[in-house]
């Protein structure tokens, strides 16, 4: 069986390595390269201009001076730099800035430094904060990618939060199942299972295109089947910005017992504006999806506020379209 840590270490980390593997040239950009070999092989099958290639390979438009370094206000001053209490009953926790891949559209692409926090020092500060904020009943693990933590460190995090009785819900937002399925090993699954009676555990898988859902990805997802599964997808120009691609993705996820949860409007991040599209175009795509999919198969279409005030429903702006009377409710 493939060791996920070895697989991670063997990832492509330079333009030169990519050019040798794909036998073509790529632009040099300020953004780092990090691409697992498994994913590189999948891109090779589909082509560098495929939806997979466009998401993960460097593009010359990354060098354009457009967009924002912090498009959703993550870096605005808060009580703790790695613990964001934006909503009353839930808080975001960032135990690592390490990811299993460098997504070229990522809204945090300019703020990831491939490092893990000193968990013990972090826990001391979080402890004081949670003791004062007993309204928090859900912890959302983000990053980076929380599943890149070793199973031992991930367990330490869950042990820590299990000490606070008001906390009943744990949510993991992760790209790992669709990028590094070997990480979903027996050790991880067994550890998570030990917390089933303490927390309501939810895994939110990040996936943008049905081509990502290969047999080994599906196998990893099936191993996590005892847990609640949701998905989040980013609407990306020239990747999945048409209803046929999204319809296929959401139907495939439903077949895997994963409920589509969020469709994110792309964030205007510096180095990723070539993925950006207007809200009007996004609303038209979503409007057409509503005609093709039942409501329970349709994710919420949301946009993040640059003022760090959280997510808003883009569908509140349906009045921007001229043909609102044709909406299929």
Buried (B, 14 or more C-beta within 10 A) or exposed (E): EBEBEEBBEEBBBEBEBBEEBBEEEBEBBEBEBBBBBBBBEBBBEEEBEBBBBBBBBBBEBBBEEBBBEBBBBBEEEBBBEBBBBBBEEBBBBBBBBBBBBBBBBBBBBBEBEEEBBEBEEBBEBBEEBBEEBEEBBBBBBBBBBBBBBEBEBBBBBBEBBEEBEEBEBBBBBBBBBBBBBBBBBEEBBEBBEEBEEBBBBBBBBBBBBBBBBBEBBBEBBEBBEEBBBBBBBBBBBEBBBEBEBBBBBBBBBBEBEBBBBBBBBBBBBBBBBBBBBEBEEBBBBBBBBBEBBEEEBBBBBBBBEBEBEEBEEBBEBBEEBEEEEEEEE
